[in-house]
Amino acid sequence: MRARDILVVEDDTGIRQTIAECLEFEGYAVRQAASGAAALEELSRGDLPSLIFLDVVMPGLNGREILARLRAEPETAGVPVVVMTAAVPALTGPIDGASALLSKPFDLSELLDVTARFCGPPSLSGGAATV
């Protein structure tokens, strides 16, 4: 596990790429997965990220299912997972095992704050934007 390595799991290509580009601009190493199955495949390779951004609503394996699988495995149980959702949290209920929650849309400052909490501060300074 590398301290500044992040996996972004998001089925919306535009959102996934925007998050990745923002984090890469700030000096983080970012891997991407477009589905829950792709995320599990990426994680099975053994080089665990220091943080996972995980969309809740995805076709196939959704974020809750992925998070439950991650928490059930000793290798991935300790990896911080920030869940992202456009649904109102009160309607979706608590998300067991999540390290933090980002409600979409979120500002770049929110993304960087939560990333810094788990991976250390960005190495470069960026501007304000909304993802």
Secondary structure as GFF3:
##gff-version 3
##sequence-region A 1 131
A	DSSP	beta_strand	5	9	.	.	.	ID=ss1
A	DSSP	alpha_helix	13	25	.	.	.	ID=ss2
A	DSSP	beta_strand	29	33	.	.	.	ID=ss3
A	DSSP	alpha_helix	36	44	.	.	.	ID=ss4
A	DSSP	beta_strand	51	55	.	.	.	ID=ss5
A	DSSP	alpha_helix	63	72	.	.	.	ID=ss6
A	DSSP	beta_strand	81	85	.	.	.	ID=ss7
A	DSSP	alpha_helix	89	92	.	.	.	ID=ss8
A	DSSP	beta_strand	100	103	.	.	.	ID=ss9
A	DSSP	alpha_helix	108	119	.	.	.	ID=ss10
###
